[in-house]
Amino acid sequence: MKQTEDVNRYLSPELGKVTPLSLEELELPSKVFTDVRNVLKEMNEMLPPSTRKFNEWQVGLLHRFKRGSTV
């Protein structure tokens, strides 16, 4: 997770500028966004300190859900 005010900088880098990131934009209702952000923050705190960051990105884990499965 990385908070930024200029999301277009990551989604549409300058022409000719290489970006190692694979990003997609996903619009979510604000409640869903807030809930996901809070879970990522909580999961980040559960990781060992040395694994909480990858470059400038904060790392968090989410459970993977499959269609039709129950959790």
PQR file of N, CA, C, O and H, with PARSE charges and radii, in Angstrom:
ATOM      1  N   MET A   1       0.850  -1.164   0.000 -0.4000 1.5000
ATOM      2  CA  MET A   1       0.000   0.000   0.000 -0.0000 2.0000
ATOM      3  C   MET A   1       0.898   1.230   0.000  0.5500 1.7000
ATOM      4  O   MET A   1       1.906   1.295   0.703 -0.5500 1.4000
ATOM      5  N   LYS A   2       0.501   2.189  -0.803 -0.4000 1.5000
ATOM      6  CA  LYS A   2       1.208   3.456  -0.808 -0.0000 2.0000
ATOM      7  C   LYS A   2       0.189   4.561  -1.002  0.5500 1.7000
ATOM      8  O   LYS A   2      -0.549   4.576  -1.987 -0.5500 1.4000
ATOM      9  H   LYS A   2      -0.318   2.137  -1.374  0.4000 1.0000
ATOM     10  N   GLN A   3       0.154   5.474  -0.069 -0.4000 1.5000
ATOM     11  CA  GLN A   3      -0.762   6.602  -0.202 -0.0000 2.0000
ATOM     12  C   GLN A   3      -0.092   7.668  -1.043  0.5500 1.7000
ATOM     13  O   GLN A   3       1.077   7.994  -0.835 -0.5500 1.4000
ATOM     14  H   GLN A   3       0.753   5.462   0.732  0.4000 1.0000
ATOM     15  N   THR A   4      -0.839   8.210  -1.996 -0.4000 1.5000
ATOM     16  CA  THR A   4      -0.313   9.272  -2.841 -0.0000 2.0000
ATOM     17  C   THR A   4      -1.450  10.174  -3.285  0.5500 1.7000
ATOM     18  O   THR A   4      -2.577   9.716  -3.473 -0.5500 1.4000
ATOM     19  H   THR A   4      -1.788   7.945  -2.165  0.4000 1.0000
ATOM     20  N   GLU A   5      -1.160  11.431  -3.449 -0.4000 1.5000
ATOM     21  CA  GLU A   5      -2.149  12.370  -3.957 -0.0000 2.0000
ATOM     22  C   GLU A   5      -2.151  12.370  -5.480  0.5500 1.7000
ATOM     23  O   GLU A   5      -3.155  12.725  -6.099 -0.5500 1.4000
ATOM     24  H   GLU A   5      -0.244  11.803  -3.296  0.4000 1.0000
ATOM     25  N   ASP A   6      -1.024  11.970  -6.096 -0.4000 1.5000
ATOM     26  CA  ASP A   6      -0.872  12.015  -7.548 -0.0000 2.0000
ATOM     27  C   ASP A   6      -0.854  10.601  -8.119  0.5500 1.7000
ATOM     28  O   ASP A   6       0.193  10.107  -8.537 -0.5500 1.4000
ATOM     29  H   ASP A   6      -0.209  11.682  -5.594  0.4000 1.0000
ATOM     30  N   VAL A   7      -2.021   9.954  -8.135 -0.4000 1.5000
ATOM     31  CA  VAL A   7      -2.105   8.572  -8.605 -0.0000 2.0000
ATOM     32  C   VAL A   7      -1.758   8.469 -10.088  0.5500 1.7000
ATOM     33  O   VAL A   7      -1.263   7.431 -10.528 -0.5500 1.4000
ATOM     34  H   VAL A   7      -2.871  10.356  -7.795  0.4000 1.0000
ATOM     35  N   ASN A   8      -2.004   9.513 -10.861 -0.4000 1.5000
ATOM     36  CA  ASN A   8      -1.694   9.478 -12.294 -0.0000 2.0000
ATOM     37  C   ASN A   8      -0.200   9.333 -12.555  0.5500 1.7000
ATOM     38  O   ASN A   8       0.200   8.831 -13.605 -0.5500 1.4000
ATOM     39  H   ASN A   8      -2.406  10.356 -10.503  0.4000 1.0000
ATOM     40  N   ARG A   9       0.606   9.758 -11.632 -0.4000 1.5000
ATOM     41  CA  ARG A   9       2.055   9.600 -11.764 -0.0000 2.0000
ATOM     42  C   ARG A   9       2.424   8.116 -11.875  0.5500 1.7000
ATOM     43  O   ARG A   9       3.384   7.761 -12.558 -0.5500 1.4000
ATOM     44  H   ARG A   9       0.281  10.166 -10.779  0.4000 1.0000
ATOM     45  N   TYR A  10       1.665   7.263 -11.208 -0.4000 1.5000
ATOM     46  CA  TYR A  10       1.929   5.826 -11.227 -0.0000 2.0000
ATOM     47  C   TYR A  10       1.155   5.107 -12.329  0.5500 1.7000
ATOM     48  O   TYR A  10       1.659   4.162 -12.935 -0.5500 1.4000
ATOM     49  H   TYR A  10       0.885   7.551 -10.653  0.4000 1.0000
ATOM     50  N   LEU A  11      -0.068   5.556 -12.582 -0.4000 1.5000
ATOM     51  CA  LEU A  11      -0.897   4.897 -13.588 -0.0000 2.0000
ATOM     52  C   LEU A  11      -0.506   5.278 -15.006  0.5500 1.7000
ATOM     53  O   LEU A  11      -0.626   4.463 -15.921 -0.5500 1.4000
ATOM     54  H   LEU A  11      -0.479   6.324 -12.090  0.4000 1.0000
ATOM     55  N   SER A  12      -0.044   6.496 -15.198 -0.4000 1.5000
ATOM     56  CA  SER A  12       0.337   6.985 -16.525 -0.0000 2.0000
ATOM     57  C   SER A  12       1.674   7.709 -16.439  0.5500 1.7000
ATOM     58  O   SER A  12       1.708   8.939 -16.421 -0.5500 1.4000
ATOM     59  H   SER A  12       0.053   7.158 -14.455  0.4000 1.0000
ATOM     60  N   PRO A  13       2.787   6.956 -16.385 -0.5600 1.5000
ATOM     61  CA  PRO A  13       4.091   7.618 -16.281  0.2800 2.0000
ATOM     62  C   PRO A  13       4.390   8.424 -17.546  0.5500 1.7000
ATOM     63  O   PRO A  13       3.766   8.221 -18.587 -0.5500 1.4000
ATOM     64  N   GLU A  14       5.343   9.330 -17.440 -0.4000 1.5000
ATOM     65  CA  GLU A  14       5.721  10.165 -18.578 -0.0000 2.0000
ATOM     66  C   GLU A  14       6.124   9.293 -19.760  0.5500 1.7000
ATOM     67  O   GLU A  14       6.672   8.204 -19.587 -0.5500 1.4000
ATOM     68  H   GLU A  14       5.850   9.495 -16.594  0.4000 1.0000
ATOM     69  N   LEU A  15       5.848   9.780 -20.944 -0.4000 1.5000
ATOM     70  CA  LEU A  15       6.188   9.062 -22.160 -0.0000 2.0000
ATOM     71  C   LEU A  15       7.685   8.744 -22.185  0.5500 1.7000
ATOM     72  O   LEU A  15       8.518   9.634 -22.014 -0.5500 1.4000
ATOM     73  H   LEU A  15       5.403  10.665 -21.084  0.4000 1.0000
ATOM     74  N   GLY A  16       8.007   7.502 -22.392 -0.4000 1.5000
ATOM     75  CA  GLY A  16       9.404   7.074 -22.456 -0.0000 2.0000
ATOM     76  C   GLY A  16      10.000   6.718 -21.112  0.5500 1.7000
ATOM     77  O   GLY A  16      11.111   6.192 -21.051 -0.5500 1.4000
ATOM     78  H   GLY A  16       7.330   6.780 -22.530  0.4000 1.0000
ATOM     79  N   LYS A  17       9.287   6.992 -20.036 -0.4000 1.5000
ATOM     80  CA  LYS A  17       9.798   6.684 -18.701 -0.0000 2.0000
ATOM     81  C   LYS A  17       9.397   5.257 -18.336  0.5500 1.7000
ATOM     82  O   LYS A  17       8.215   4.912 -18.343 -0.5500 1.4000
ATOM     83  H   LYS A  17       8.384   7.420 -20.086  0.4000 1.0000
ATOM     84  N   VAL A  18      10.379   4.449 -18.023 -0.4000 1.5000
ATOM     85  CA  VAL A  18      10.126   3.061 -17.665 -0.0000 2.0000
ATOM     86  C   VAL A  18       9.658   2.986 -16.227  0.5500 1.7000
ATOM     87  O   VAL A  18      10.212   3.651 -15.351 -0.5500 1.4000
ATOM     88  H   VAL A  18      11.339   4.730 -18.017  0.4000 1.0000
ATOM     89  N   THR A  19       8.652   2.187 -15.986 -0.4000 1.5000
ATOM     90  CA  THR A  19       8.188   1.970 -14.622 -0.0000 2.0000
ATOM     91  C   THR A  19       8.172   0.477 -14.343  0.5500 1.7000
ATOM     92  O   THR A  19       7.615  -0.287 -15.132 -0.5500 1.4000
ATOM     93  H   THR A  19       8.202   1.647 -16.698  0.4000 1.0000
ATOM     94  N   PRO A  20       8.771   0.040 -13.237 -0.5600 1.5000
ATOM     95  CA  PRO A  20       8.812  -1.390 -12.932  0.2800 2.0000
ATOM     96  C   PRO A  20       7.513  -1.890 -12.296  0.5500 1.7000
ATOM     97  O   PRO A  20       7.392  -3.064 -11.946 -0.5500 1.4000
ATOM     98  N   LEU A  21       6.559  -0.995 -12.154 -0.4000 1.5000
ATOM     99  CA  LEU A  21       5.337  -1.343 -11.443 -0.0000 2.0000
ATOM    100  C   LEU A  21       4.256  -1.821 -12.398  0.5500 1.7000
ATOM    101  O   LEU A  21       4.142  -1.328 -13.520 -0.5500 1.4000
ATOM    102  H   LEU A  21       6.657  -0.042 -12.439  0.4000 1.0000
ATOM    103  N   SER A  22       3.486  -2.760 -11.957 -0.4000 1.5000
ATOM    104  CA  SER A  22       2.304  -3.183 -12.690 -0.0000 2.0000
ATOM    105  C   SER A  22       1.111  -2.757 -11.848  0.5500 1.7000
ATOM    106  O   SER A  22       0.791  -3.384 -10.839 -0.5500 1.4000
ATOM    107  H   SER A  22       3.579  -3.161 -11.046  0.4000 1.0000
ATOM    108  N   LEU A  23       0.467  -1.698 -12.271 -0.4000 1.5000
ATOM    109  CA  LEU A  23      -0.627  -1.132 -11.482 -0.0000 2.0000
ATOM    110  C   LEU A  23      -1.891  -1.051 -12.309  0.5500 1.7000
ATOM    111  O   LEU A  23      -1.851  -0.887 -13.528 -0.5500 1.4000
ATOM    112  H   LEU A  23       0.727  -1.189 -13.091  0.4000 1.0000
ATOM    113  N   GLU A  24      -2.993  -1.166 -11.634 -0.4000 1.5000
ATOM    114  CA  GLU A  24      -4.292  -0.956 -12.245 -0.0000 2.0000
ATOM    115  C   GLU A  24      -5.118  -0.112 -11.292  0.5500 1.7000
ATOM    116  O   GLU A  24      -4.931  -0.164 -10.077 -0.5500 1.4000
ATOM    117  H   GLU A  24      -3.026  -1.299 -10.643  0.4000 1.0000
ATOM    118  N   GLU A  25      -6.014   0.651 -11.844 -0.4000 1.5000
ATOM    119  CA  GLU A  25      -6.891   1.484 -11.037 -0.0000 2.0000
ATOM    120  C   GLU A  25      -8.154   0.705 -10.703  0.5500 1.7000
ATOM    121  O   GLU A  25      -8.748   0.066 -11.572 -0.5500 1.4000
ATOM    122  H   GLU A  25      -6.165   0.694 -12.831  0.4000 1.0000
ATOM    123  N   LEU A  26      -8.553   0.759  -9.465 -0.4000 1.5000
ATOM    124  CA  LEU A  26      -9.757   0.083  -9.005 -0.0000 2.0000
ATOM    125  C   LEU A  26     -10.557   1.067  -8.160  0.5500 1.7000
ATOM    126  O   LEU A  26     -10.125   1.471  -7.080 -0.5500 1.4000
ATOM    127  H   LEU A  26      -8.070   1.277  -8.759  0.4000 1.0000
ATOM    128  N   GLU A  27     -11.723   1.444  -8.663 -0.4000 1.5000
ATOM    129  CA  GLU A  27     -12.560   2.373  -7.915 -0.0000 2.0000
ATOM    130  C   GLU A  27     -13.437   1.588  -6.948  0.5500 1.7000
ATOM    131  O   GLU A  27     -14.089   0.616  -7.330 -0.5500 1.4000
ATOM    132  H   GLU A  27     -12.074   1.116  -9.540  0.4000 1.0000
ATOM    133  N   LEU A  28     -13.441   2.021  -5.697 -0.4000 1.5000
ATOM    134  CA  LEU A  28     -14.208   1.359  -4.643 -0.0000 2.0000
ATOM    135  C   LEU A  28     -15.053   2.386  -3.898  0.5500 1.7000
ATOM    136  O   LEU A  28     -14.678   3.555  -3.814 -0.5500 1.4000
ATOM    137  H   LEU A  28     -12.911   2.811  -5.387  0.4000 1.0000
ATOM    138  N   PRO A  29     -16.186   1.958  -3.361 -0.5600 1.5000
ATOM    139  CA  PRO A  29     -16.926   2.856  -2.466  0.2800 2.0000
ATOM    140  C   PRO A  29     -16.020   3.225  -1.280  0.5500 1.7000
ATOM    141  O   PRO A  29     -15.194   2.418  -0.856 -0.5500 1.4000
ATOM    142  N   SER A  30     -16.173   4.416  -0.762 -0.4000 1.5000
ATOM    143  CA  SER A  30     -15.270   4.889   0.291 -0.0000 2.0000
ATOM    144  C   SER A  30     -15.245   3.967   1.507  0.5500 1.7000
ATOM    145  O   SER A  30     -14.191   3.791   2.118 -0.5500 1.4000
ATOM    146  H   SER A  30     -16.844   5.072  -1.107  0.4000 1.0000
ATOM    147  N   LYS A  31     -16.381   3.378   1.869 -0.4000 1.5000
ATOM    148  CA  LYS A  31     -16.426   2.458   3.025 -0.0000 2.0000
ATOM    149  C   LYS A  31     -15.562   1.225   2.763  0.5500 1.7000
ATOM    150  O   LYS A  31     -14.815   0.791   3.640 -0.5500 1.4000
ATOM    151  H   LYS A  31     -17.237   3.521   1.372  0.4000 1.0000
ATOM    152  N   VAL A  32     -15.662   0.665   1.566 -0.4000 1.5000
ATOM    153  CA  VAL A  32     -14.857  -0.513   1.220 -0.0000 2.0000
ATOM    154  C   VAL A  32     -13.378  -0.139   1.217  0.5500 1.7000
ATOM    155  O   VAL A  32     -12.553  -0.880   1.750 -0.5500 1.4000
ATOM    156  H   VAL A  32     -16.269   1.017   0.854  0.4000 1.0000
ATOM    157  N   PHE A  33     -13.036   1.001   0.624 -0.4000 1.5000
ATOM    158  CA  PHE A  33     -11.648   1.451   0.597 -0.0000 2.0000
ATOM    159  C   PHE A  33     -11.100   1.604   2.010  0.5500 1.7000
ATOM    160  O   PHE A  33      -9.996   1.145   2.303 -0.5500 1.4000
ATOM    161  H   PHE A  33     -13.707   1.603   0.191  0.4000 1.0000
ATOM    162  N   THR A  34     -11.862   2.242   2.880 -0.4000 1.5000
ATOM    163  CA  THR A  34     -11.429   2.447   4.266 -0.0000 2.0000
ATOM    164  C   THR A  34     -11.229   1.120   4.976  0.5500 1.7000
ATOM    165  O   THR A  34     -10.241   0.943   5.690 -0.5500 1.4000
ATOM    166  H   THR A  34     -12.759   2.615   2.641  0.4000 1.0000
ATOM    167  N   ASP A  35     -12.150   0.188   4.790 -0.4000 1.5000
ATOM    168  CA  ASP A  35     -12.024  -1.128   5.431 -0.0000 2.0000
ATOM    169  C   ASP A  35     -10.795  -1.881   4.936  0.5500 1.7000
ATOM    170  O   ASP A  35     -10.061  -2.460   5.737 -0.5500 1.4000
ATOM    171  H   ASP A  35     -12.952   0.332   4.211  0.4000 1.0000
ATOM    172  N   VAL A  36     -10.565  -1.879   3.630 -0.4000 1.5000
ATOM    173  CA  VAL A  36      -9.389  -2.565   3.069 -0.0000 2.0000
ATOM    174  C   VAL A  36      -8.108  -1.916   3.575  0.5500 1.7000
ATOM    175  O   VAL A  36      -7.172  -2.613   3.966 -0.5500 1.4000
ATOM    176  H   VAL A  36     -11.161  -1.408   2.979  0.4000 1.0000
ATOM    177  N   ARG A  37      -8.059  -0.589   3.570 -0.4000 1.5000
ATOM    178  CA  ARG A  37      -6.879   0.124   4.068 -0.0000 2.0000
ATOM    179  C   ARG A  37      -6.605  -0.232   5.528  0.5500 1.7000
ATOM    180  O   ARG A  37      -5.454  -0.452   5.905 -0.5500 1.4000
ATOM    181  H   ARG A  37      -8.820  -0.023   3.252  0.4000 1.0000
ATOM    182  N   ASN A  38      -7.651  -0.290   6.350 -0.4000 1.5000
ATOM    183  CA  ASN A  38      -7.467  -0.624   7.770 -0.0000 2.0000
ATOM    184  C   ASN A  38      -6.960  -2.052   7.952  0.5500 1.7000
ATOM    185  O   ASN A  38      -6.097  -2.300   8.794 -0.5500 1.4000
ATOM    186  H   ASN A  38      -8.586  -0.112   6.044  0.4000 1.0000
ATOM    187  N   VAL A  39      -7.491  -2.994   7.166 -0.4000 1.5000
ATOM    188  CA  VAL A  39      -7.008  -4.379   7.249 -0.0000 2.0000
ATOM    189  C   VAL A  39      -5.545  -4.458   6.833  0.5500 1.7000
ATOM    190  O   VAL A  39      -4.753  -5.143   7.481 -0.5500 1.4000
ATOM    191  H   VAL A  39      -8.192  -2.793   6.482  0.4000 1.0000
ATOM    192  N   LEU A  40      -5.178  -3.758   5.753 -0.4000 1.5000
ATOM    193  CA  LEU A  40      -3.772  -3.771   5.318 -0.0000 2.0000
ATOM    194  C   LEU A  40      -2.849  -3.193   6.395  0.5500 1.7000
ATOM    195  O   LEU A  40      -1.758  -3.716   6.623 -0.5500 1.4000
ATOM    196  H   LEU A  40      -5.821  -3.201   5.227  0.4000 1.0000
ATOM    197  N   LYS A  41      -3.279  -2.130   7.049 -0.4000 1.5000
ATOM    198  CA  LYS A  41      -2.476  -1.549   8.134 -0.0000 2.0000
ATOM    199  C   LYS A  41      -2.323  -2.529   9.291  0.5500 1.7000
ATOM    200  O   LYS A  41      -1.231  -2.684   9.837 -0.5500 1.4000
ATOM    201  H   LYS A  41      -4.165  -1.706   6.865  0.4000 1.0000
ATOM    202  N   GLU A  42      -3.419  -3.191   9.666 -0.4000 1.5000
ATOM    203  CA  GLU A  42      -3.362  -4.174  10.756 -0.0000 2.0000
ATOM    204  C   GLU A  42      -2.433  -5.337  10.394  0.5500 1.7000
ATOM    205  O   GLU A  42      -1.628  -5.776  11.215 -0.5500 1.4000
ATOM    206  H   GLU A  42      -4.306  -3.065   9.222  0.4000 1.0000
ATOM    207  N   MET A  43      -2.552  -5.824   9.173 -0.4000 1.5000
ATOM    208  CA  MET A  43      -1.719  -6.944   8.737 -0.0000 2.0000
ATOM    209  C   MET A  43      -0.250  -6.531   8.643  0.5500 1.7000
ATOM    210  O   MET A  43       0.643  -7.339   8.898 -0.5500 1.4000
ATOM    211  H   MET A  43      -3.207  -5.467   8.506  0.4000 1.0000
ATOM    212  N   ASN A  44      -0.006  -5.290   8.281 -0.4000 1.5000
ATOM    213  CA  ASN A  44       1.361  -4.787   8.230 -0.0000 2.0000
ATOM    214  C   ASN A  44       1.999  -4.853   9.614  0.5500 1.7000
ATOM    215  O   ASN A  44       3.167  -5.220   9.742 -0.5500 1.4000
ATOM    216  H   ASN A  44      -0.732  -4.633   8.074  0.4000 1.0000
ATOM    217  N   GLU A  45       1.248  -4.503  10.636 -0.4000 1.5000
ATOM    218  CA  GLU A  45       1.768  -4.509  12.003 -0.0000 2.0000
ATOM    219  C   GLU A  45       2.028  -5.926  12.513  0.5500 1.7000
ATOM    220  O   GLU A  45       2.791  -6.110  13.461 -0.5500 1.4000
ATOM    221  H   GLU A  45       0.300  -4.204  10.531  0.4000 1.0000
ATOM    222  N   MET A  46       1.400  -6.929  11.895 -0.4000 1.5000
ATOM    223  CA  MET A  46       1.606  -8.316  12.308 -0.0000 2.0000
ATOM    224  C   MET A  46       2.867  -8.922  11.673  0.5500 1.7000
ATOM    225  O   MET A  46       3.352  -9.961  12.120 -0.5500 1.4000
ATOM    226  H   MET A  46       0.780  -6.780  11.125  0.4000 1.0000
ATOM    227  N   LEU A  47       3.391  -8.269  10.632 -0.4000 1.5000
ATOM    228  CA  LEU A  47       4.587  -8.777   9.957 -0.0000 2.0000
ATOM    229  C   LEU A  47       5.834  -8.435  10.773  0.5500 1.7000
ATOM    230  O   LEU A  47       5.831  -7.471  11.539 -0.5500 1.4000
ATOM    231  H   LEU A  47       2.997  -7.425  10.269  0.4000 1.0000
ATOM    232  N   PRO A  48       6.894  -9.220  10.613 -0.5600 1.5000
ATOM    233  CA  PRO A  48       8.158  -8.840  11.254  0.2800 2.0000
ATOM    234  C   PRO A  48       8.598  -7.467  10.733  0.5500 1.7000
ATOM    235  O   PRO A  48       8.396  -7.165   9.556 -0.5500 1.4000
ATOM    236  N   PRO A  49       9.187  -6.645  11.578 -0.5600 1.5000
ATOM    237  CA  PRO A  49       9.567  -5.287  11.171  0.2800 2.0000
ATOM    238  C   PRO A  49      10.391  -5.226   9.881  0.5500 1.7000
ATOM    239  O   PRO A  49      10.241  -4.289   9.096 -0.5500 1.4000
ATOM    240  N   SER A  50      11.243  -6.201   9.660 -0.4000 1.5000
ATOM    241  CA  SER A  50      12.103  -6.161   8.469 -0.0000 2.0000
ATOM    242  C   SER A  50      11.339  -6.413   7.168  0.5500 1.7000
ATOM    243  O   SER A  50      11.881  -6.178   6.089 -0.5500 1.4000
ATOM    244  H   SER A  50      11.364  -6.962  10.298  0.4000 1.0000
ATOM    245  N   THR A  51      10.092  -6.886   7.249 -0.4000 1.5000
ATOM    246  CA  THR A  51       9.326  -7.185   6.037 -0.0000 2.0000
ATOM    247  C   THR A  51       8.156  -6.230   5.834  0.5500 1.7000
ATOM    248  O   THR A  51       7.345  -6.438   4.932 -0.5500 1.4000
ATOM    249  H   THR A  51       9.651  -7.077   8.126  0.4000 1.0000
ATOM    250  N   ARG A  52       8.058  -5.216   6.634 -0.4000 1.5000
ATOM    251  CA  ARG A  52       6.918  -4.305   6.553 -0.0000 2.0000
ATOM    252  C   ARG A  52       6.996  -3.316   5.398  0.5500 1.7000
ATOM    253  O   ARG A  52       5.988  -2.713   5.031 -0.5500 1.4000
ATOM    254  H   ARG A  52       8.718  -5.048   7.366  0.4000 1.0000
ATOM    255  N   LYS A  53       8.171  -3.143   4.826 -0.4000 1.5000
ATOM    256  CA  LYS A  53       8.338  -2.207   3.712 -0.0000 2.0000
ATOM    257  C   LYS A  53       9.088  -2.893   2.581  0.5500 1.7000
ATOM    258  O   LYS A  53       9.985  -3.704   2.814 -0.5500 1.4000
ATOM    259  H   LYS A  53       8.991  -3.632   5.124  0.4000 1.0000
ATOM    260  N   PHE A  54       8.709  -2.557   1.354 -0.4000 1.5000
ATOM    261  CA  PHE A  54       9.428  -2.971   0.159 -0.0000 2.0000
ATOM    262  C   PHE A  54       9.641  -1.705  -0.653  0.5500 1.7000
ATOM    263  O   PHE A  54       8.709  -1.176  -1.257 -0.5500 1.4000
ATOM    264  H   PHE A  54       7.981  -1.899   1.165  0.4000 1.0000
ATOM    265  N   ASN A  55      10.883  -1.224  -0.660 -0.4000 1.5000
ATOM    266  CA  ASN A  55      11.203   0.090  -1.219 -0.0000 2.0000
ATOM    267  C   ASN A  55      10.318   1.119  -0.524  0.5500 1.7000
ATOM    268  O   ASN A  55      10.344   1.201   0.704 -0.5500 1.4000
ATOM    269  H   ASN A  55      11.641  -1.655  -0.169  0.4000 1.0000
ATOM    270  N   GLU A  56       9.532   1.912  -1.263 -0.4000 1.5000
ATOM    271  CA  GLU A  56       8.694   2.915  -0.601 -0.0000 2.0000
ATOM    272  C   GLU A  56       7.294   2.398  -0.301  0.5500 1.7000
ATOM    273  O   GLU A  56       6.459   3.148   0.205 -0.5500 1.4000
ATOM    274  H   GLU A  56       9.511   1.845  -2.261  0.4000 1.0000
ATOM    275  N   TRP A  57       7.020   1.124  -0.605 -0.4000 1.5000
ATOM    276  CA  TRP A  57       5.698   0.534  -0.407 -0.0000 2.0000
ATOM    277  C   TRP A  57       5.591  -0.131   0.957  0.5500 1.7000
ATOM    278  O   TRP A  57       6.508  -0.834   1.380 -0.5500 1.4000
ATOM    279  H   TRP A  57       7.699   0.516  -1.016  0.4000 1.0000
ATOM    280  N   GLN A  58       4.475   0.087   1.646 -0.4000 1.5000
ATOM    281  CA  GLN A  58       4.179  -0.632   2.876 -0.0000 2.0000
ATOM    282  C   GLN A  58       3.519  -1.942   2.487  0.5500 1.7000
ATOM    283  O   GLN A  58       2.642  -1.962   1.623 -0.5500 1.4000
ATOM    284  H   GLN A  58       3.730   0.658   1.302  0.4000 1.0000
ATOM    285  N   VAL A  59       3.925  -3.027   3.108 -0.4000 1.5000
ATOM    286  CA  VAL A  59       3.433  -4.357   2.761 -0.0000 2.0000
ATOM    287  C   VAL A  59       2.332  -4.765   3.727  0.5500 1.7000
ATOM    288  O   VAL A  59       2.432  -4.536   4.932 -0.5500 1.4000
ATOM    289  H   VAL A  59       4.637  -3.011   3.810  0.4000 1.0000
ATOM    290  N   GLY A  60       1.291  -5.366   3.191 -0.4000 1.5000
ATOM    291  CA  GLY A  60       0.204  -5.917   3.990 -0.0000 2.0000
ATOM    292  C   GLY A  60      -0.335  -7.140   3.280  0.5500 1.7000
ATOM    293  O   GLY A  60      -0.127  -7.296   2.076 -0.5500 1.4000
ATOM    294  H   GLY A  60       1.210  -5.552   2.212  0.4000 1.0000
ATOM    295  N   LEU A  61      -1.007  -7.992   3.984 -0.4000 1.5000
ATOM    296  CA  LEU A  61      -1.535  -9.223   3.402 -0.0000 2.0000
ATOM    297  C   LEU A  61      -3.053  -9.230   3.461  0.5500 1.7000
ATOM    298  O   LEU A  61      -3.654  -8.744   4.420 -0.5500 1.4000
ATOM    299  H   LEU A  61      -1.175  -7.865   4.962  0.4000 1.0000
ATOM    300  N   LEU A  62      -3.661  -9.784   2.429 -0.4000 1.5000
ATOM    301  CA  LEU A  62      -5.105  -9.985   2.398 -0.0000 2.0000
ATOM    302  C   LEU A  62      -5.361 -11.453   2.125  0.5500 1.7000
ATOM    303  O   LEU A  62      -4.565 -12.112   1.456 -0.5500 1.4000
ATOM    304  H   LEU A  62      -3.173 -10.179   1.651  0.4000 1.0000
ATOM    305  N   HIS A  63      -6.458 -11.965   2.633 -0.4000 1.5000
ATOM    306  CA  HIS A  63      -6.850 -13.339   2.318 -0.0000 2.0000
ATOM    307  C   HIS A  63      -7.342 -13.382   0.886  0.5500 1.7000
ATOM    308  O   HIS A  63      -7.985 -12.443   0.416 -0.5500 1.4000
ATOM    309  H   HIS A  63      -7.105 -11.430   3.176  0.4000 1.0000
ATOM    310  N   ARG A  64      -7.043 -14.470   0.190 -0.4000 1.5000
ATOM    311  CA  ARG A  64      -7.520 -14.639  -1.179 -0.0000 2.0000
ATOM    312  C   ARG A  64      -8.839 -15.402  -1.144  0.5500 1.7000
ATOM    313  O   ARG A  64      -8.950 -16.455  -0.517 -0.5500 1.4000
ATOM    314  H   ARG A  64      -6.521 -15.233   0.572  0.4000 1.0000
ATOM    315  N   PHE A  65      -9.817 -14.857  -1.820 -0.4000 1.5000
ATOM    316  CA  PHE A  65     -11.128 -15.493  -1.877 -0.0000 2.0000
ATOM    317  C   PHE A  65     -11.351 -16.061  -3.273  0.5500 1.7000
ATOM    318  O   PHE A  65     -10.981 -15.449  -4.275 -0.5500 1.4000
ATOM    319  H   PHE A  65      -9.726 -14.002  -2.330  0.4000 1.0000
ATOM    320  N   LYS A  66     -11.956 -17.231  -3.319 -0.4000 1.5000
ATOM    321  CA  LYS A  66     -12.332 -17.819  -4.596 -0.0000 2.0000
ATOM    322  C   LYS A  66     -13.843 -17.822  -4.695  0.5500 1.7000
ATOM    323  O   LYS A  66     -14.541 -18.010  -3.700 -0.5500 1.4000
ATOM    324  H   LYS A  66     -12.257 -17.728  -2.505  0.4000 1.0000
ATOM    325  N   ARG A  67     -14.330 -17.617  -5.874 -0.4000 1.5000
ATOM    326  CA  ARG A  67     -15.776 -17.596  -6.106 -0.0000 2.0000
ATOM    327  C   ARG A  67     -16.387 -18.914  -5.658  0.5500 1.7000
ATOM    328  O   ARG A  67     -15.894 -19.985  -6.013 -0.5500 1.4000
ATOM    329  H   ARG A  67     -13.762 -17.464  -6.683  0.4000 1.0000
ATOM    330  N   GLY A  68     -17.444 -18.838  -4.889 -0.4000 1.5000
ATOM    331  CA  GLY A  68     -18.139 -20.029  -4.427 -0.0000 2.0000
ATOM    332  C   GLY A  68     -17.566 -20.657  -3.164  0.5500 1.7000
ATOM    333  O   GLY A  68     -18.141 -21.616  -2.649 -0.5500 1.4000
ATOM    334  H   GLY A  68     -17.845 -17.968  -4.600  0.4000 1.0000
ATOM    335  N   SER A  69     -16.454 -20.149  -2.649 -0.4000 1.5000
ATOM    336  CA  SER A  69     -15.881 -20.727  -1.435 -0.0000 2.0000
ATOM    337  C   SER A  69     -16.434 -20.004  -0.212  0.5500 1.7000
ATOM    338  O   SER A  69     -16.870 -18.856  -0.291 -0.5500 1.4000
ATOM    339  H   SER A  69     -15.986 -19.370  -3.067  0.4000 1.0000
ATOM    340  N   THR A  70     -16.407 -20.698   0.910 -0.4000 1.5000
ATOM    341  CA  THR A  70     -16.832 -20.069   2.165 -0.0000 2.0000
ATOM    342  C   THR A  70     -15.618 -19.942   3.064  0.5500 1.7000
ATOM    343  O   THR A  70     -14.749 -20.813   3.104 -0.5500 1.4000
ATOM    344  H   THR A  70     -16.053 -21.631   0.974  0.4000 1.0000
ATOM    345  N   VAL A  71     -15.583 -18.841   3.778 -0.4000 1.5000
ATOM    346  CA  VAL A  71     -14.439 -18.583   4.658 -0.0000 2.0000
ATOM    347  C   VAL A  71     -14.903 -18.498   6.069  0.5500 1.7000
ATOM    348  O   VAL A  71     -14.095 -18.286   6.973 -0.5500 1.4000
ATOM    349  H   VAL A  71     -16.289 -18.133   3.745  0.4000 1.0000
TER
END
